[in-house]
Amino acid sequence: MRILIDTNIFIHLEDNKIMNDSYAKFIRLCSTYNHHILIHPYSIQDLQRDKNESRKKISLSKINKYQYLESPPIPNELELKELGLTSVKDNDIIDNIILFALIKESVGILITEDIGIHKKAKKIGLDTRVLFLKQALHSLELLHKVEDYHYPNILDKKVYNLDIEDTFFNSLKIDYPEFSDWFKKISQEARNCWVYHGQDDKLSGLIIYKDEMNPIVTISGDVLSGKTLKISTFKVAEEEQGKKIGELFLKKIFSFSMKNGYQNIYLTTRANKQIYLVNLIEDFGFKPFKLCSRGRDMVYIKKIPDSAPEKNYIDKFEYHKNFFPYIDCRNVKKHFIPIKPLYHRTLFPEIEKQQQFFYNNVQAGNTIKKIYLSHTKNTKLSKGDIILFYRSEDKQAITTLGIIEHIETAKANDFNKILEYSLKRSVYNYEQIKEMSKKETLILLFRIVYHFDNPIKRDWLISNIGYKNCQTICELKDESFQRILVKADSKYCYYTKEL
């Protein structure tokens, strides 16, 4: 696979400081498995803008040991306009040209820590191929089975059961000088938290939360009306970033909020320091609002409707993103996806022993966004369509409802394309992807809406919707889908008042 690295990655690889372990592992993996690291020629312009002449000379001398992207495609003004990419500053021009290399398929993926590039990539539908370094590293490790990660449960605890001297808290103490005093105060208040323990049972993730009513949340006195969940602390240890732990925490937050009747969720963060967190929460519908009451951090807000909102969105996926976990089932296609037990276990390991979507004992596979690979010839699937997964052979039942976020098709033997699009979210290993690539393959990025508490069995499907064995992805009639929703007692789908 051809991997393009941005200037900010190169600088970390080549500066005079001790190399971060993640960067060392990344280089080793690429070398071991013949992934080619490339530098875009336009990245040199970034280095040339460095005002430190000595550092600039050193960087420019070191960059020459990397292979340049040969004859990179350069977009013209019309192409940029059609993509909606603007060029206000010099770095915008370079960012757009680097992203254009992905659009023209001259490289497989781009690795960058630049949040601006990530946002542009999401805007033009390339976010599955633009990764932070930690995401790339974790995906490569899973792909090549370098390390078998174990994800223990997210546990409910009291803050006073945590050790403030744990190294996990060091960065919080640096960023917030008052943190230690605040920690002592909330310990005495018996504040609640959720913790995640990583390898060697180390504290590796933490959510500290607080129940509020009609809180004033901004420096200008804005009030959030109703019962509100404040996320006081949201932190994942650096060594665990890229493993979707933040996404697991979000599922816990959403579950807790919905079960306990909250109208709002909010947190404050510094976008320039917490780019991973900002990127994550915006992807699940949090909106930046105003500066917090101290005038220091930005407030991000997520509204929690008590039922599916009657909003008319042309883009049904955007409806789901803004009102997660609700989906708008009107005027959108529904599809039935039969899946064999082996692949069902690979895709949904979290429901082997537990059929709920929201639950306390969160498992490794229980992320919200997934990649599904198929050899179907069905070309009628679109972004925003609803999908129902039917586990064949043993269970013979519908287990899971999801919504399509993005679709790609890889031609037969186009292994690299499957790898490029599935790397960020793949639960498939190298050999599985290699086997799938022998035939034309559908690459389907989707989000789980929920798993059925009681899977809908084949006998009921035959009796009530005239189900016949589907061997591949097939479209489901709207009337049949509505009957399934009634049977499932679904509360997350907005349809009609009569449903």
N, C-alpha and C positions, 0 to 999 in steps of 0.2 A: 504494500500500500504506500502511496506517495503522500507524505505528511508535510504540509506547509506550516512553518512556525513564524509567528509574528516577532517583531523586534523585541517586545518585552520578554518573550521566552528566551531569545538569543542572549539578551543581556544577563539574565539570571544564570544561563549556562556558562557564560564566558567572563563574568566579572571576577574581581580579585578576592571575593569573599569565599568562605567555606561553602561548598555546594550543598544546597538543600537536598535531603535524601530522596525526595520525590523526583527531582530533576535527574539525579544519578540513576534511579531505577528506570526512568523513562528512556534515557539514552541506552541503557543496557538492554532493555526489551526490544527497542528498535533495531539495535545491532544484532541481537540474537535471532530475531525472526524476520530479518531483511526488510524492515519497513524503512523507506527512504525519506530522510529529513531534507527538506528543501527550504531555501530562503528566496523570497521574492526580490528581484533586483531593485524595486522601488523602496524596499525597506531600508536601503542604504541612505535614502534621503532623511529618514528619521534619525539615523546616527549622525549624519552631517549637521543636523541642527543642534547638536549638543554643544553648549557654550564652554564646557570644560575641554580645552584643546588636547591636553594630555590623555584624558580618558577617551576622547573621540579617536585619536590616532591608534590607541590600543584596540578599541572595538573594531575599527575599520580594517585593521591588520588581521584580526582573528576571524572576521566574517568570511574571509576568502577561503578558509578551509572547508566551508560548507558548499554543497552543490546548489547553484542558482537554478531557479525555474527558468528553463530555456524558452526563449521567444514567448514571453507571457502575453496573453490576450489583453488588449487595452480597449476599454469601452469608449465609444464616442458619446457626445452630449445627448443624442436621441436615445441611445440605449440606456443611459443613466436615468433619463427622464421617464422612460417606460417602466423602469424598475422602481421609480420613486426614490432614488438615491440623490441627495443634494450634496453640493461641494461648496460649503461656506468657508472653510478654512483649509490650509495646506494638508493637515492630517486627514481631513475628510476625503480629499482627492486620493490619497494613498490608501485609505481604508476601502474606498470604493473599488479601486483597481485590484486590491488583494482579494476582495470578495468576488470580483468578476472572474478570477481564476477558478473559483469553485463553480460558478455558473457555467463556465465553458468546459468544465470537467477536466481541466489540466492537472488538478490534484484531487486527492480523495477527501481529506479533511483539513481543517485549519485549526491550529491551537493558538489561543491568545488569551491574555488576561484583561484585554480592553473591553470594558462593559459596553462601550459605544458600538463596537463591532458586533458584539452579541445581540444588541438590540436591533441593529440593521439587519443582521442575519435572520432574526425572527420575523421581521417585517416582510422580507422577501422569500420566506419559506425555506431558509437554509440552516435553521438553528439545529437540526439534527446532525449537521456536519461541522459545526463550529463548537469547539470544546474548550473548557478551561483545562489547564495542565492536570489538575487532580482528577478530573473526569476522564481524560484520555488515559492516564496511568491506570486508574481502576478498571476501565473497560479493557485495556490491553492485558492486564493481569487476569481478569476473568476469562477473556478470550483464549489465552494460552495456558490457563490453569496453573499459573505460577504460585498462587496462594489460595487456599480454601478459607474464605472468610466466614466467621460465625457471627451472626447478629443476635445477641440476646434480646430479651424483652425490654420495652420501655416501661419503667416502673414508676408508680406513684410514691413520693416521699415527702417528708417535711424538710424544709431548708436547714433546720438545725441538725439534721443527720449528715450533712455534707461537711467536708473539711476545707475550710477557707484557705489552708496552707497548701492544698493540692495544686500542683503546677498548672492544672487546667484553668485556674483562675488568674494566672499571671497577666495575660493580655488584657483582661477586664480591669485589673488594678491599674495597669498602665494607661489605658484609654479613659478610665473614669477614676480619678484620684480619690473620690468619695466612696468608692465601691465597698471597701472593707467596713466602713461605718454603716453604710446602708445594709450590708449583709447581716451585720450584728443586729440591726433594728428589726429586719424582717424575720430573723431567726426567733427573736423574742415574741414576735407576733404569730409564730407558728405558720408562716406562709407555706403554701403548697408548691410542689414542683414535680416535673417529670424528668427522669434521668435515663440515660442510655449508657450502658457499660460495654466497652469494646474489648479488644484483645487483652488478656491477662487481667480481666475484670476492672480495667481502668475506667474512671469517669471520663467519658468521651463526648457526651452530649447533654445539654441541660435546657429545660424550659422552666422559668419561674413565672407564675401567673397570678393574677389578682382579679377578684370580683369587684366591679364598680357599677354605680347607678348614676346615669346622667353626668358623666365626668366632663370637666373642662380639659380639653386636650391640646389646645394651641396657645401660643403667646398672645394671640388676639382675642382669646376668650371663647372660642368655638366649643359648643357642647355636643356630645353624642347622646342622643335621646334614647333612654331605655337601658335595659340590663346589658352591661358591656364587659367583655373579657379583655383585660390588659395583659399583653405578653411583656413582662418587665425585662426578661432576659431570654435570648434565643441564641444559643452558641453550640457549635459542633467543633470538636477538636480538629486541629489542622491535619493530623494524620488520618482522620476519618472522612475528610471532605472528598466529594466525588463518589461516595458510596450510597447516596440517596437517603442518608439519615435525616436530613432536613425535610425531605418529602414525607418520611415516616412520621416525623413530629407534626407536620401540617395535618396529616390524617387524624392524628390524635386530637389536635386543636379543633378541627372541624367537627369531629365526633362529639367531643365534650360540649362544644358550643350548641350543637343542634339538640342534643339530649337534655340540656339544661336550660333551654329557652333564652339564649343570648340573642340580642338584636345586632350587636356589633362586636368586632374584634379589632384591636389596634395594637401597634407597637411603634417604637421610635428607633431610628437607625441612621447611621452616617453612611451615605451612599458611597463616598470616596474610600471608605475603609472596609465596608462590608458588602462588596460587590456580589459575592455568592448569594448572600441572603436576599438582597434586593432583587436579583435576577430570579430567584426562586419564588418569592412571594408575589411579584408582579405576574408571573406565569400562572398563578392560581387566583388572580382577581383582586389582589390588594392594590389600592390606588394611593399614590402620593397625595398628601393634602396640604398641610402647612407646617411651619416650624413648631416644635413642641413648646410647652409652657415655659421652659427654660431658655427658649430661643437658640437651642444648640443642635438638636437632631430633627430630622424630618419625620413627621407622623404619617404612617401608612395605615389605611382603614379598609376593612372588609365587612360589608353588610351581610347579615345572615337572615334571609327571609324565612318566615315560619311555614311558607308554602311556595310552590313554584310561581314566580312572578309572571303576570300577564303582560309581558313585553314582546313587542314584535321586532325581532332581529332577523335580518335577511341571512346573515351568517349564523347558523345554528350552533356552530362550535363556539363562537364568541359569547353566545348566550350562556352556554355551559361554563365557559371560563369565568365569566363575571358572576354567575350565580351557583357555582359549584356547591353541592353535587347535583343540582337540578338540571334537567335537559328539557328542551322544547321539542315535543314529538310531532308537532303539526308540520305539514308540508315538507316532510323529509322522508327519504327512503329508509327502509328497515331491511336488514339482511340476516340470514340464518347461516352460521358458520359451524359445520360439523368438525370436531377435532378429536383425534385419537388420544387415549389416556396418557401415552408417553409424552406427547407434546402438551397436553393439558397440564400435566404435573410440572413440566418445564416452565410453562407460561404462568401458571397460578399455583405455585407451591404453598401459598398461604392458606388455601382452602382444602387441603387434603384432610385435615382433621377438624376444621372450623369453617362453617359455611357463611359466616357473616362477613360483610365488607368492613364494617367498623367494629373493632373489638380491642380489648386491652392488651392481649399478648401478641404484639406485632412481630411478624416473621420477616425473614430476609426478602422474600419475593414480593412482599406487600407494598410495592410502590404503586403509584397511581397511573403513571405512563408506561406503556409496554410496546414492544415491537412484535408483530405476528408475521410469519413468513408462510407463503402458500403458493402452490402451483396451479391455482385456479385460472380459468380462462375468462372469468367474469370481469367485464370492463365497466360495469355500471356503478361501481362504488365511488363515493365522493366525500370530500371533507364535510363533516357535520352529520353524515349518515349514522344511524344507530345499528349496532351489531349485537346479536345474541349468540353466545357460544354454547354449542350442544356437545356434551361429552358423549362420544359414541362407545360402543362395545360393552364396557362394564356398567357405567352409571345410566347411560341412555337417558339423559336429562339435560335441560337447559340450566346452566349454573351461573352464568355471568352476563351482565349487560354492559356495553361500552359505547363510546362515541369516537368516530374517526377524526383524527387530527391532521394526518398527512398520508399521502399515498405515492409510491414510486413503483416502477416495474423495471426489473433487471433482465436482460436477455440471457439466454442459455450460456453458461460458462463465464458470465460476467461476475466473477467472485468478488472483485474489488468493489463494485457498486453496492452489492449487498452488505459488504463489510462497512463501507463508508456510511451508509444510512442507518445501519443497525448497531454500530459500535457504541453510540452514546446510551442506548437503552437495551442492548441485547442481553437475553438470557440464554442465548445459544452459544455453544463453544465453537472453536475453529473448525473442527471436523464436521459438526452439524451444518455449519454454513457452507462448507466446501461441498458437502453432499447435496444440499439444496440447490446450489448454484449450477448443477449439471443441467437443470431445466430452467425455462423462463420462470421467474419468481416474482410474486407480488410482495412488496414490502409495505406493511401497513402499520403506521404508528397510531395508537389509539389510547384513550384514557378509560380506565375502569370507572363506571358510574356506581355499580354495586354488584356484589355476589348475592344470589338468591338465598334467603334463609332456608327455604325448602325448595330444592331444585325441582323444576317442572318435568315430570316423567313423560316418557314416550307414550304410554297408554292414554294419558290425559290429552296429549297433543293429537293423537289419532282420533279420539272421540270428539274433541271440541273444535279443532281447526282443520281436520282432515289431513293431518300430517302424513306425508309419504317420505320414505327414506331419501335424504339428500346426500349425495356423495361429495358435493363440493359446495362452495358459497352460492346461495340462492336468495332471491329477493322474497320478502315476506309481505303478504297482503296486509293492508292497513287494518282491516277488520280483525284479522287473526292476531295481529300485534296487540290491538286493544284488549282482546280477550286474555292474552298472556299477561298483560299489565294488571288486569283485574284479578286474575288467579294469583299473581305474585304480590298483590296488595301493595303495589308500588306507590310511594309517596314522593318520589323524586322526579316524576315525569309530568310535565304540563301538557295536557291534551285538550279536553273539553270538559265543561262542567258536568256533563252527563256521565263521564267515565267513572 
